[in-house]
Amino acid sequence: MFFSETLCNFAVELPNKHCMEPKIGDRMKLSPHIASGILLACVIALALISCGRAPEYPSLLLAADSSIMKGNYDDADSLLALYDQSVSNTHADAARFRQLLALERMFVSEKLTESDFSLADSLCRFYEEHDLKSEYSKALCVLGEIYRQNGDYPSALDAFLKAGKLAEECRDSYELCWVYQKRGDIFFDQKMYDESVDSYQEYYHIASLNRDTLRMALAAFRMGEIYTYKSDVDSTIYYYSQALDFGGHTRHPENIVPYSRNALCDIYIQIEEYDKALELLSRDSTDDANWAYWHLGQEHIDSAIWYFKRIDGRYGVYGQSETLHHLALLEESKGNTQEAMYYYKQRDAIYDSIRVLSQVEATQKVNAQYNQNLIKKERDDIAQHSFFLETVLYFLLFVVALLILSAYFAWNYHRQKRKGALVQQKLLHKTEEEILRHSSNQLEANKQKIVENEKRINEFQLHGDDEMTEKLKLDTQRLKAQNCSIEVEQRRQQYLLDRFQKSPIFIKIKVNAGKDEFRLTDEEWQELAQGIDEVYDNFTLRLISLTDLSEVELRTCYLLKIGIAPVDIAKLLCKTRGAISMLRQRLYSKITNKHGAASQLDEIIMRL
C-alpha cells in the first residue's frame, strides 16, 4: 500500500531533522561555571583526537566542533552562542573555522541548500591547499551533501569517498559515521539497496563502537527502511525494533521512538499481524494512517472511513490520492454511491495535480542543476568537460537503477506467485491427505471388527449358538462389502481426479494462469464447472447451498478449488490482488457469519 512507503519516508525524515536538531526552547542554558567545566573537558578530549588542526582556533570553537561530532547538539548550539557573544579574535583562520562549524550544524540538521555551495567549495579548496586534513574532510562532507540534495550523485559519492579516506587517516570515527551514513543515503536515493545496506551496516558498526545510541538508532531505522523495500520482513522488523530500543536511550527519544514504532506497526499491518500492530498503536495523530489501514484490514468500514478522512491531505498529493481512492471504495461498499462518486472525482483531480507537480519538480530540478553548473564554471575551467562526464554517469546510473527496479518488480511478482501457489498446493495436499486418512481409518477399523467377529463366530459355534453365529456372519459380510465400497470409491475418485487434471481446460488454466492477456470464455467456465462438479460430487450445488454467490465469487471459488494462486486469480478475473483478498474475506463472512482471514475461505473451499 502507498502509505507503507509514505510513512517510511516521513518517519526517516523526522528523525533526521528533529532528533539531530532539538527545539530552541529545549536548548541547554549554561551558567558560566558549568560552561567552563564543559569547555575544559571538551578541549582536553579534542586535543587527544584532533588531526591536522591549527592550534590558533579558539577553545569555544574546538569544543563546539567536538560536541557536533559526538551528537551533543544542544551543547554545540550553546557553545557557538557563547562564542558569538564574546568573540574577540578576528583572525581569518578562526572566522573561516566558524563558517565551517555553521555548515556542519546545518549538515546535521539537514538545512544545507544550493546557496551554501559557494562557501563550502571555497572552504574545501582552502583546507586542501593548506593540507588541513580534518577540516578538509568535514568541508568535503558538507559539499557532498549539497551535491546529493541536488541529485549530483557521482560528485557527491566522490566527495564522501575522499572525506572517508581523510577521516580514516585522522582516526576520526565520529566523522566516519557521517561518511557512511551519507554513502548509504546516496545509494538509497538511487534504489541501489544492496550497496546501501553495506554502508549503513558500517555506519551502525562504528556507532556501536562509539556507544553512540543516537546514530545507532538512526542507522537501525535506515536499515529497517531498506529491508522494507527489499521485502525482507524479518530483517525489517528486527531493525525497526532496534531503532525503537536505542531511540529510547537518546537525549530526545520523542523524536525517534514514535516514528520507529509507527513504521514497525505499519509492517505488522501489511503482513496482517493485527494483534501485534494493535500493541504498538497509540492515539497520537502520527498513528492515524496506521489506524486507518488497521481498521481497513479488520473490515471496520466506518472506523476506516473516519481515519481516512482524518488523514486526508496530510501526506501530500500522493498520499491524498490513495486516501481518496480508499474512501471511494469504502463508501461504495456501504452503498453510498453519491459519496463514492464525490471521492472518485476528487481523486481524479488529484491525479491531475500530481502530473502538474511532477512537471514543476522536474523544472525545479533542472533549474537547480543549471545554477550549480554556473557556479562550477566560475570556479573551474574544466566545468564543461565535467558536466559531460556527469551527464554520462547520470545516464548510466539511470539505466542501472531502471534495470534494478524492473528486476525487483519482476522478482517480487514471481515470488508472490510462487508463494501463493505453494500455499494453495499445500492446502490441497493437506485436504486430500485428510480425506484419504479418514477412508483408511475406516477401512482399518472395519478390518479389525471383521477379525473380532470371526473369533466370536468360532466361539459361538463351539457353544452351539446358531442365532448369534448367523448374526455375526451377516455383520461381517456387511463390513467386507463396506470396505469394498470404500476402496472402489477411492479408485473412482482418483480416476476422476487424474482424468480432470489431464483435461484440456485444466491444463490450459494451469499453464496460462498469471499471463496478462489470458481469459476464459463462458463456455470454458462452464466446462471447468462441470469438471469440478464431476470430481468433487456436485461442488457447485453444495457451495451455493451455503450462501448466495455472484459470478465473480463463484469463479474465484472454482480457481481456488483447482489450486490457482490468488495473485493469478486477480489477473485472470481482471481484479487487483487486494480486491481478491477482500472478496475472499467477505465470502468467508457470508458463509460462516464470522470475520476471518482470506486464507480461511481457501480452507473451506478445499474441504468442500
PAMAR-962218 format. One line per 8 residues: number of its first residue (from 0); for each residue z, y, x of C-alpha. Coordinates in Angstrom, 3 decimals, padded with zeros to 6 digits. Layout:
residues N
NUM	Z/Y/X ~ ...
This chain:
residues 608
0	000.000/000.000/000.000 ~ -000.726/003.546/001.141 ~ 002.922/004.616/001.313 ~ 003.688/001.871/003.834 ~ 001.539/003.888/006.257 ~ 002.551/007.311/004.935 ~ 006.253/006.606/005.149 ~ 005.943/005.106/008.626
8	004.127/008.200/009.889 ~ 006.505/010.522/008.038 ~ 009.537/008.746/009.437 ~ 008.224/008.763/013.002 ~ 007.550/012.490/012.870 ~ 011.004/013.352/011.624 ~ 012.989/011.602/014.342 ~ 010.689/013.149/016.947
16	011.160/016.611/015.584 ~ 014.677/016.601/014.316 ~ 016.669/014.261/016.483 ~ 015.249/015.982/019.554 ~ 015.858/019.453/018.120 ~ 019.246/019.861/016.399 ~ 019.573/022.679/013.927 ~ 020.517/026.095/015.342
24	023.694/026.204/013.281 ~ 024.831/022.932/014.864 ~ 024.443/024.054/018.466 ~ 027.442/023.946/020.712 ~ 029.393/027.199/021.154 ~ 030.802/027.095/024.701 ~ 033.831/029.012/025.895 ~ 033.494/030.396/029.450
32	035.863/027.756/030.872 ~ 034.126/024.822/029.166 ~ 030.714/026.168/030.142 ~ 031.794/026.494/033.764 ~ 033.027/022.896/033.830 ~ 029.810/021.573/032.294 ~ 027.708/023.615/034.671 ~ 029.578/022.355/037.725
40	029.263/018.706/036.644 ~ 025.585/019.102/035.817 ~ 024.815/020.827/039.113 ~ 026.536/018.038/041.093 ~ 024.634/015.348/039.150 ~ 021.396/017.247/039.563 ~ 021.893/017.513/043.316 ~ 022.083/013.727/043.503
48	018.861/013.035/041.555 ~ 016.673/016.057/042.312 ~ 013.450/015.594/044.233 ~ 011.408/018.281/045.959 ~ 013.124/021.172/044.126 ~ 013.517/024.592/045.686 ~ 017.211/025.462/046.285 ~ 016.769/029.068/045.090
56	016.886/028.162/041.382 ~ 019.967/029.466/039.539 ~ 022.558/026.811/038.739 ~ 022.293/027.525/034.994 ~ 018.609/026.601/035.036 ~ 019.254/023.453/037.081 ~ 021.972/022.377/034.658 ~ 019.759/023.135/031.654
64	016.939/021.065/033.183 ~ 019.310/018.144/033.701 ~ 020.544/018.383/030.101 ~ 016.988/018.385/028.733 ~ 016.066/015.328/030.779 ~ 019.147/013.438/029.565 ~ 018.568/014.335/025.932 ~ 021.565/016.696/025.605
72	019.525/019.333/023.811 ~ 022.483/021.214/022.311 ~ 023.893/021.720/025.813 ~ 020.491/022.735/027.188 ~ 019.991/025.376/024.485 ~ 023.451/026.814/025.142 ~ 022.871/026.917/028.909 ~ 019.487/028.606/028.554
80	021.005/031.149/026.166 ~ 023.765/031.902/028.705 ~ 021.160/032.320/031.446 ~ 019.022/034.670/029.343 ~ 022.083/036.817/028.542 ~ 023.342/037.020/032.113 ~ 020.151/036.891/034.147 ~ 020.342/038.934/037.333
88	017.920/037.026/039.524 ~ 014.390/038.290/039.034 ~ 012.889/036.164/041.775 ~ 009.413/034.884/040.902 ~ 010.361/031.238/041.529 ~ 013.294/031.463/039.107 ~ 011.139/033.173/036.474 ~ 008.465/030.502/036.840
96	011.042/027.720/036.597 ~ 012.480/029.362/033.463 ~ 008.970/029.258/031.960 ~ 008.723/025.553/032.803 ~ 012.068/024.884/031.072 ~ 010.848/026.733/027.982 ~ 007.783/024.483/027.914 ~ 009.983/021.410/028.450
104	012.120/022.412/025.477 ~ 009.031/022.841/023.303 ~ 007.755/019.489/024.644 ~ 010.772/017.527/023.394 ~ 010.801/019.361/020.058 ~ 007.005/018.890/019.652 ~ 006.315/022.611/019.329 ~ 003.652/022.927/022.009
112	000.377/024.470/020.838 ~ -003.035/025.215/022.277 ~ -001.810/028.732/023.163 ~ 000.557/027.201/025.749 ~ -002.322/025.604/027.654 ~ -002.944/028.573/029.976 ~ 000.703/028.800/031.109 ~ 001.028/025.023/031.545
120	-002.181/024.872/033.557 ~ -001.047/027.779/035.803 ~ 002.303/026.091/036.474 ~ 000.557/022.787/037.291 ~ -001.696/024.494/039.834 ~ 001.177/026.411/041.422 ~ 003.521/023.419/041.803 ~ 000.717/021.202/043.045
128	-000.259/023.779/045.643 ~ 003.354/024.126/046.860 ~ 003.977/020.355/046.779 ~ 006.968/020.630/044.402 ~ 006.702/017.133/043.009 ~ 009.438/017.172/040.380 ~ 008.299/020.457/038.839 ~ 004.640/019.431/039.089
136	005.400/016.154/037.306 ~ 007.110/017.952/034.401 ~ 004.306/020.515/034.148 ~ 001.798/017.650/034.010 ~ 003.733/016.111/031.117 ~ 003.545/019.402/029.223 ~ -000.167/019.755/029.971 ~ -000.826/016.142/028.985
144	000.921/016.631/025.650 ~ -001.263/019.676/024.878 ~ -004.351/017.619/025.694 ~ -003.102/014.831/023.419 ~ -002.434/017.151/020.495 ~ -005.982/018.492/020.772 ~ -007.459/014.980/020.852 ~ -008.499/015.066/024.526
152	-007.116/011.589/025.237 ~ -008.813/010.940/028.613 ~ -007.400/014.189/030.104 ~ -004.017/013.524/028.517 ~ -003.836/009.991/029.934 ~ -004.894/011.241/033.374 ~ -002.116/013.873/033.314 ~ 000.546/011.328/032.324
160	-000.624/008.821/034.925 ~ -000.240/011.476/037.634 ~ 003.131/012.525/036.206 ~ 004.344/008.926/036.174 ~ 003.387/008.398/039.813 ~ 005.257/011.555/040.865 ~ 008.310/010.628/038.769 ~ 008.423/007.211/040.464
168	008.283/008.889/043.870 ~ 011.190/011.129/042.824 ~ 013.009/008.162/041.216 ~ 013.432/010.207/038.052 ~ 013.976/007.557/035.386 ~ 014.552/010.135/032.654 ~ 011.137/011.681/033.132 ~ 009.571/008.216/033.270
176	010.837/007.786/029.707 ~ 008.769/010.826/028.725 ~ 005.724/009.470/030.515 ~ 005.790/006.004/028.967 ~ 006.558/007.394/025.520 ~ 003.524/009.695/025.634 ~ 001.285/006.999/027.069 ~ 002.265/004.859/024.126
184	001.523/007.770/021.779 ~ -001.954/008.188/023.279 ~ -002.834/004.520/022.792 ~ -001.280/004.529/019.323 ~ -003.336/007.557/018.252 ~ -006.441/005.564/019.172 ~ -005.149/002.399/017.437 ~ -005.036/000.538/020.775
192	-001.872/-001.244/019.686 ~ -001.584/-003.838/022.470 ~ -001.686/-001.153/025.184 ~ 000.694/000.966/023.129 ~ 003.165/-001.925/022.913 ~ 003.215/-002.259/026.716 ~ 004.008/001.447/027.180 ~ 006.711/001.528/024.504
200	008.345/-001.618/025.889 ~ 008.592/000.030/029.299 ~ 009.914/003.162/027.568 ~ 012.573/001.043/025.830 ~ 013.445/-000.803/029.051 ~ 014.011/002.376/031.084 ~ 016.030/003.977/028.267 ~ 018.273/000.896/028.111
208	018.849/001.069/031.883 ~ 019.841/004.723/031.461 ~ 022.027/003.795/028.448 ~ 020.137/006.477/026.567 ~ 020.719/005.493/022.939 ~ 018.601/008.381/021.650 ~ 015.448/007.199/023.402 ~ 016.313/003.543/022.752
216	016.410/004.329/019.035 ~ 013.128/006.266/019.160 ~ 011.412/003.582/021.249 ~ 012.565/000.861/018.848 ~ 011.276/002.885/015.903 ~ 007.861/003.302/017.553 ~ 007.715/-000.426/018.264 ~ 008.537/-001.135/014.655
224	005.692/001.093/013.532 ~ 003.204/-000.590/015.871 ~ 004.125/-004.069/014.695 ~ 003.753/-002.816/011.127 ~ 000.104/-002.097/011.864 ~ -000.187/-005.429/013.725 ~ 001.188/-007.206/010.591 ~ 003.897/-008.907/012.664
232	006.664/-008.866/010.049 ~ 009.403/-010.479/012.154 ~ 008.917/-008.075/015.071 ~ 008.694/-005.116/012.704 ~ 011.995/-005.988/011.041 ~ 013.645/-006.602/014.428 ~ 012.708/-003.240/015.942 ~ 013.459/-001.201/012.828
240	016.874/-002.904/012.742 ~ 017.329/-001.965/016.406 ~ 016.407/001.655/015.644 ~ 018.903/001.645/012.768 ~ 021.653/000.284/015.029 ~ 021.017/002.545/018.039 ~ 020.433/005.581/015.833 ~ 023.998/005.281/014.569
248	025.283/005.856/018.122 ~ 023.382/009.090/018.800 ~ 024.754/012.590/018.505 ~ 022.828/013.167/015.300 ~ 022.487/009.816/013.517 ~ 021.455/011.581/010.329 ~ 018.143/012.426/011.996 ~ 017.273/008.799/012.843
256	019.221/006.366/010.658 ~ 017.846/007.390/007.219 ~ 014.241/007.092/008.368 ~ 014.795/003.777/010.119 ~ 016.476/002.432/007.007 ~ 013.672/003.837/004.880 ~ 010.965/002.162/006.987 ~ 012.844/-001.172/007.048
264	013.291/-001.013/003.288 ~ 009.557/-000.383/002.861 ~ 008.765/-003.541/004.872 ~ 011.076/-005.670/002.721 ~ 009.401/-004.318/-000.417 ~ 005.958/-005.166/000.965 ~ 006.982/-008.770/001.680 ~ 008.644/-008.941/-001.764
272	012.186/-009.485/-000.452 ~ 013.538/-007.140/-003.067 ~ 017.195/-008.120/-002.683 ~ 017.226/-007.088/000.984 ~ 015.348/-003.921/000.152 ~ 017.916/-003.061/-002.517 ~ 020.723/-003.294/000.060 ~ 019.030/-000.551/002.098
280	018.066/001.744/-000.760 ~ 020.092/004.884/-001.332 ~ 019.934/007.632/-003.910 ~ 018.787/010.123/-001.292 ~ 015.439/011.762/-002.015 ~ 013.927/010.209/001.130 ~ 014.128/006.827/-000.644 ~ 012.268/007.930/-003.782
288	008.981/006.356/-002.665 ~ 010.683/003.053/-001.885 ~ 012.405/003.130/-005.266 ~ 009.011/003.678/-006.893 ~ 007.486/000.620/-005.237 ~ 010.647/-001.417/-005.691 ~ 010.541/-000.852/-009.456 ~ 006.772/-001.483/-009.416
296	007.346/-004.858/-007.764 ~ 010.044/-005.674/-010.327 ~ 007.741/-004.575/-013.172 ~ 010.242/-001.933/-014.306 ~ 007.445/000.177/-015.690 ~ 009.458/003.136/-016.999 ~ 011.545/003.427/-013.826 ~ 008.448/003.123/-011.640
304	006.766/005.903/-013.616 ~ 009.849/008.107/-013.251 ~ 009.939/007.726/-009.466 ~ 006.194/008.101/-009.003 ~ 006.388/011.352/-010.951 ~ 009.290/012.419/-008.728 ~ 007.303/011.906/-005.504 ~ 004.036/013.280/-006.874
312	002.752/015.861/-004.408 ~ 005.480/015.200/-001.840 ~ 003.387/013.358/000.769 ~ 000.223/015.435/000.842 ~ -003.079/014.822/-000.854 ~ -003.462/011.278/000.475 ~ -000.088/010.202/-000.880 ~ -000.687/012.095/-004.109
320	-003.958/010.277/-004.738 ~ -002.177/006.919/-004.613 ~ 000.724/008.199/-006.719 ~ -001.657/009.346/-009.446 ~ -003.520/006.028/-009.283 ~ -000.306/004.056/-009.899 ~ 000.808/006.422/-012.657 ~ -002.536/005.948/-014.398
328	-002.297/002.148/-014.178 ~ 001.306/002.103/-015.390 ~ 000.620/004.386/-018.337 ~ -002.424/002.300/-019.169 ~ -000.304/-000.862/-019.133 ~ 002.004/000.783/-021.693 ~ -000.958/001.597/-023.903 ~ -000.684/005.355/-023.259
336	-004.420/005.886/-022.924 ~ -004.283/009.668/-023.096 ~ -001.694/009.970/-020.317 ~ -003.605/007.442/-018.212 ~ -006.850/009.434/-018.554 ~ -004.951/012.583/-017.555 ~ -003.776/010.965/-014.321 ~ -007.217/009.489/-013.615
344	-008.733/012.976/-013.900 ~ -006.077/014.412/-011.576 ~ -006.691/011.590/-009.103 ~ -010.457/012.265/-009.092 ~ -009.752/015.947/-008.441 ~ -007.509/014.989/-005.515 ~ -010.315/012.849/-004.095 ~ -012.495/015.968/-004.082
352	-009.713/017.885/-002.311 ~ -009.434/015.142/000.293 ~ -013.133/015.398/001.059 ~ -012.844/019.183/001.440 ~ -009.688/018.837/003.536 ~ -011.376/016.327/005.826 ~ -014.180/018.805/006.425 ~ -011.681/021.603/007.131
360	-009.696/019.397/009.534 ~ -012.876/018.386/011.312 ~ -013.852/022.046/011.640 ~ -010.413/022.981/012.967 ~ -010.535/020.171/015.497 ~ -013.957/021.289/016.693 ~ -012.719/024.890/016.989 ~ -009.626/023.788/018.912
368	-011.743/021.777/021.327 ~ -014.132/024.706/021.765 ~ -011.314/027.160/022.595 ~ -009.784/024.730/025.041 ~ -013.118/024.273/026.790 ~ -013.404/028.047/027.161 ~ -010.068/028.152/028.981 ~ -011.151/025.306/031.213
376	-014.369/027.123/032.012 ~ -012.478/030.271/033.044 ~ -010.213/028.309/035.382 ~ -012.555/025.679/036.773 ~ -016.166/025.971/037.941 ~ -016.949/022.358/037.113 ~ -015.909/022.602/033.422 ~ -019.425/021.854/032.162
384	-019.586/018.607/034.084 ~ -016.059/017.677/032.930 ~ -016.996/018.331/029.325 ~ -019.935/015.952/029.635 ~ -017.684/013.235/031.067 ~ -015.114/013.786/028.331 ~ -017.810/013.503/025.673 ~ -018.949/010.175/027.103
392	-015.366/008.938/027.235 ~ -014.750/010.109/023.665 ~ -017.792/008.194/022.514 ~ -016.738/005.050/024.375 ~ -013.190/005.302/023.038 ~ -014.514/005.852/019.532 ~ -016.736/002.781/019.811 ~ -013.875/000.703/021.213
400	-011.492/001.946/018.521 ~ -014.097/001.235/015.833 ~ -014.644/-002.282/017.154 ~ -010.921/-002.910/017.344 ~ -010.409/-001.578/013.825 ~ -013.268/-003.679/012.445 ~ -011.985/-006.763/014.227 ~ -008.486/-006.122/012.917
408	-009.585/-005.846/009.299 ~ -011.759/-008.944/009.607 ~ -008.933/-010.879/011.241 ~ -006.415/-009.698/008.665 ~ -008.676/-010.699/005.773 ~ -009.295/-014.185/007.165 ~ -005.594/-014.548/007.967 ~ -004.665/-013.715/004.380
416	-007.366/-016.064/003.114 ~ -006.154/-018.927/005.315 ~ -002.557/-018.259/004.353 ~ -003.330/-018.207/000.619 ~ -005.479/-021.326/000.839 ~ -002.766/-023.136/002.789 ~ -000.137/-022.217/000.199 ~ -002.346/-023.457/-002.639
424	-003.174/-026.668/-000.746 ~ 000.492/-027.357/-000.032 ~ 001.370/-026.740/-003.667 ~ -001.444/-029.060/-004.820 ~ -000.358/-031.811/-002.440 ~ 003.265/-031.401/-003.497 ~ 002.334/-031.765/-007.166 ~ 000.158/-034.815/-006.527
432	002.940/-036.410/-004.455 ~ 005.467/-035.811/-007.251 ~ 003.176/-037.456/-009.815 ~ 002.471/-040.397/-007.510 ~ 006.147/-040.747/-006.660 ~ 007.065/-040.786/-010.344 ~ 004.498/-043.531/-011.063 ~ 005.559/-045.507/-008.001
440	009.217/-045.258/-009.006 ~ 008.321/-046.513/-012.486 ~ 006.373/-049.440/-011.003 ~ 009.227/-050.327/-008.674 ~ 011.807/-050.134/-011.469 ~ 009.659/-052.400/-013.670 ~ 009.228/-054.915/-010.861 ~ 012.981/-055.082/-010.297
448	013.519/-055.545/-014.020 ~ 010.947/-058.368/-014.069 ~ 012.788/-060.159/-011.223 ~ 016.085/-059.807/-013.073 ~ 014.552/-061.090/-016.309 ~ 013.098/-064.156/-014.574 ~ 016.526/-065.007/-013.151 ~ 018.122/-064.598/-016.566
456	015.367/-066.741/-018.184 ~ 016.249/-069.609/-015.847 ~ 019.932/-069.232/-016.691 ~ 019.325/-069.234/-020.464 ~ 017.014/-072.254/-020.148 ~ 019.801/-074.164/-018.381 ~ 022.172/-073.315/-021.232 ~ 019.571/-074.214/-023.859
464	019.446/-070.708/-025.389 ~ 015.824/-070.698/-026.575 ~ 016.084/-067.459/-028.552 ~ 017.178/-065.296/-025.565 ~ 014.713/-067.120/-023.333 ~ 011.827/-066.193/-025.639 ~ 013.004/-062.568/-025.931 ~ 013.236/-062.135/-022.145
472	009.799/-063.687/-021.670 ~ 008.321/-061.154/-024.099 ~ 010.138/-058.267/-022.330 ~ 008.813/-059.469/-019.002 ~ 005.255/-059.646/-020.328 ~ 005.625/-056.108/-021.698 ~ 006.828/-054.767/-018.294 ~ 003.956/-056.519/-016.490
480	001.491/-055.025/-018.947 ~ 003.065/-051.591/-018.443 ~ 002.733/-051.917/-014.649 ~ -000.854/-052.965/-015.021 ~ -001.488/-049.935/-017.227 ~ 000.122/-047.578/-014.684 ~ -001.938/-048.991/-011.837 ~ -005.128/-048.715/-013.879
488	-004.285/-045.140/-014.813 ~ -003.637/-044.266/-011.150 ~ -007.009/-045.705/-010.126 ~ -008.685/-043.956/-013.045 ~ -007.086/-040.614/-012.167 ~ -008.075/-040.931/-008.520 ~ -011.608/-041.873/-009.513 ~ -011.936/-038.861/-011.832
496	-010.487/-036.537/-009.174 ~ -012.823/-037.846/-006.465 ~ -015.814/-037.545/-008.773 ~ -014.842/-033.981/-009.764 ~ -014.337/-032.908/-006.140 ~ -017.841/-034.210/-005.348 ~ -019.383/-032.394/-008.309 ~ -021.852/-029.530/-007.616
504	-019.702/-026.897/-009.360 ~ -016.568/-027.797/-007.377 ~ -018.415/-027.809/-004.048 ~ -020.211/-024.572/-004.888 ~ -016.924/-022.758/-005.580 ~ -015.148/-024.180/-002.511 ~ -017.995/-023.249/-000.161 ~ -018.695/-019.747/-001.513
512	-015.253/-018.521/-002.637 ~ -014.433/-015.235/-000.889 ~ -018.039/-014.126/-000.421 ~ -018.641/-010.626/-001.748 ~ -021.698/-011.409/-003.869 ~ -020.624/-014.830/-005.210 ~ -020.203/-015.050/-009.004 ~ -020.301/-017.808/-011.657
520	-022.415/-017.780/-014.802 ~ -020.903/-018.503/-018.216 ~ -022.493/-021.966/-018.135 ~ -020.888/-022.678/-014.750 ~ -017.474/-021.551/-016.011 ~ -017.901/-023.938/-018.933 ~ -018.867/-026.736/-016.548 ~ -015.768/-026.038/-014.430
528	-013.523/-026.093/-017.524 ~ -014.970/-029.430/-018.689 ~ -014.455/-030.979/-015.254 ~ -010.827/-029.806/-015.089 ~ -010.087/-030.978/-018.644 ~ -011.506/-034.433/-017.870 ~ -009.427/-034.860/-014.711 ~ -006.210/-033.218/-015.919
536	-006.024/-034.526/-019.502 ~ -007.188/-031.563/-021.607 ~ -005.723/-028.936/-019.264 ~ -007.201/-026.032/-021.258 ~ -005.754/-027.145/-024.588 ~ -002.288/-027.708/-023.133 ~ -002.388/-024.347/-021.341 ~ -003.485/-022.419/-024.439
544	-000.724/-024.133/-026.431 ~ 001.819/-022.348/-024.194 ~ 000.561/-018.784/-024.824 ~ -002.484/-016.704/-025.705 ~ -004.734/-016.072/-022.697 ~ -007.508/-013.587/-022.031 ~ -010.752/-014.760/-020.461 ~ -009.739/-013.390/-017.043
552	-006.315/-015.073/-017.246 ~ -007.867/-018.425/-018.214 ~ -010.424/-018.261/-015.406 ~ -007.678/-017.333/-012.948 ~ -005.760/-020.449/-014.012 ~ -008.876/-022.612/-013.542 ~ -009.304/-021.332/-009.985 ~ -005.613/-021.788/-009.189
560	-005.817/-025.347/-010.505 ~ -008.533/-026.287/-008.011 ~ -006.674/-024.628/-005.117 ~ -008.559/-021.342/-004.619 ~ -006.536/-018.713/-002.710 ~ -005.552/-015.529/-004.640 ~ -007.469/-013.292/-002.221 ~ -010.670/-015.244/-003.012
568	-009.892/-015.265/-006.734 ~ -009.750/-011.459/-006.612 ~ -013.256/-011.278/-005.132 ~ -014.700/-013.870/-007.477 ~ -013.343/-012.041/-010.555 ~ -014.151/-008.526/-009.199 ~ -010.466/-007.565/-009.075 ~ -008.147/-006.246/-006.387
576	-005.671/-008.576/-004.776 ~ -002.832/-006.524/-006.270 ~ -004.340/-006.838/-009.737 ~ -004.485/-010.644/-009.445 ~ -000.885/-010.706/-008.232 ~ 000.274/-008.594/-011.186 ~ -001.807/-010.761/-013.578 ~ -000.064/-013.898/-012.303
584	003.363/-012.303/-012.642 ~ 002.553/-011.095/-016.154 ~ 001.210/-014.508/-017.199 ~ 004.348/-016.222/-015.866 ~ 006.431/-013.883/-018.035 ~ 004.274/-014.656/-021.091 ~ 004.694/-018.417/-020.619 ~ 008.398/-018.514/-019.732
592	009.727/-015.248/-021.221 ~ 011.273/-014.609/-017.789 ~ 010.482/-012.266/-014.923 ~ 009.272/-014.042/-011.813 ~ 007.016/-014.006/-008.787 ~ 003.287/-014.739/-008.848 ~ 003.833/-017.961/-006.905 ~ 005.969/-019.336/-009.733
600	002.953/-019.297/-012.054 ~ 000.999/-021.253/-009.435 ~ 003.647/-023.986/-009.565 ~ 003.413/-024.171/-013.365 ~ -000.382/-024.438/-013.233 ~ -000.293/-027.185/-010.616 ~ 002.215/-029.254/-012.601 ~ 000.500/-028.772/-015.983
